[in-house]
Amino acid sequence: MNPIETLTKDVHAAEKVSVKPRIPLTDREEEILGLYKGATPADWEDWRWQIRNRIRAKEELQKIVHLTPKETKGIDGIGSKLTMSIPPYFASLIDPDDHHCPIRLQSVPQADELKVSQEEMTDPCGEEKNSPVHGLVHRYPDRVLFLVNEMCAMYCRYCTRSRMVGDGHRTLSTATYEKAFNYIRSNKKIRDVLISGGDPLTLGDNLLEFIIKNVKAIPHVEFVRIGSRIPVTLPQRVTLDMVRMLKKYSPVWMSIHFNHPSEITDRVKYACNLIADHGIPMGSQTVLLKGINDTPATMKKLMHELLKIRVRPYYIYQCDPIVGSRHFRTPIATGINIMEHLRGHTTGYAVPTFVVDAPGGGGKIPVAPSYVVSQEKGKTVLRNYAGEQYVYFDP
């Protein structure tokens, strides 16, 4: 058997796994669980069961959501572009009657996805042109992005990597991993490795440890991060075994993709507390999305809720111009206005950096309101969050 197959066989194993429920099921979870014949609360708690039973077909989704004509057209029209895939847990957060539900908008295809605007691209961040070997993106001098798989638990409808994700069982080969390890070994300027995908937490613990262990064994690698949305879309994946494994390779940081306060459920709180309690620092990465989180009030609420579960707000991203994303994208001015309403109006820890990933591969560019009113020789006029002006004299 291929070594990688050996390491990944636990992810899609058909056998039942005995898992003691950590958190009582909500009424909505009980309702959806009842649609799966013979399923138990222990199944609901098992992340492998959740992966195997993701909602992929319109007929399955119609059992729990009253689909609109736009949603029906979107599901019917996506074909192989970016498949629909929603874990039962995340589906339980969808309001079945509200077509403006933020969870629903992120996970259920819309007819607007089928429209292509002139400015949109299949690879808006220019990752492929900055990929020296398959699976690695080397854009910045001292760090690389390591795309270790092509699978996510849930496919976000605005995904910047929709060109490559969606093949639910595809894993890189041993030879591909080794080429990536060798590239990092041979480039001694690389001190930071961001492990992403797909979503690396859809891998089993054995394969995830194989990757982290090999990366951490490279002497000049000082910093390892995991980029994931799993703690949000499938918090059952965050197990004691997993966090104990990660702790062995400390320091390992985790960047988690949160977009809306309603994503922070009791299960998500439990998962993030488990991560934090094992010494794994967490930061959030949020995508600015029209009709979902594009108001100062919603974004402030999200940032406050994140701090309460020990997740430090890190980035707000302008939505990338991926093909079929126009209905998600806001003007950049919307993000600047949100930052204007955060800086000074709430604790500094709740203020992330707003960035635009420059289309075509220019990297992240921070964008913020201007607090410099004027500059003359030896003097700078500044304004504070309240609009009051102050003068600083240079020494």
Secondary structure, DSSP 8 states (H G I E B T S, - for coil): --HHHHHHTTTS--S------SS---HHHHHHHTTSTT--HHHHH-HHHHHHT-B-SHHHHTTTS---HHHHHHHHH-TTSS---B-HHHHTTS-SS-TT-HHHHHHS--GGGG---TT-BSSTT-TGGG-SSTTEEEEETTEEEEE-BS--SS--TT-TTTTT---TT-B--HHHHHHHHHHHHH-TT--EEEEESS-GGGS-HHHHHHHHHHHHTSTT--EEEEEESHHHH-GGG--HHHHHHHHTT-SEEEEEE---GGG--HHHHHHHHHHHHTT--EEEEEEE-TTTT-SHHHHHHHHHHHHHTTEEEEEEEE---BTT-TTT---HHHHHHHHHHHBTTB-GGG--EEEEEETTTTEEEE-----EEEEETTEEEEE-TTS-EEEEE--
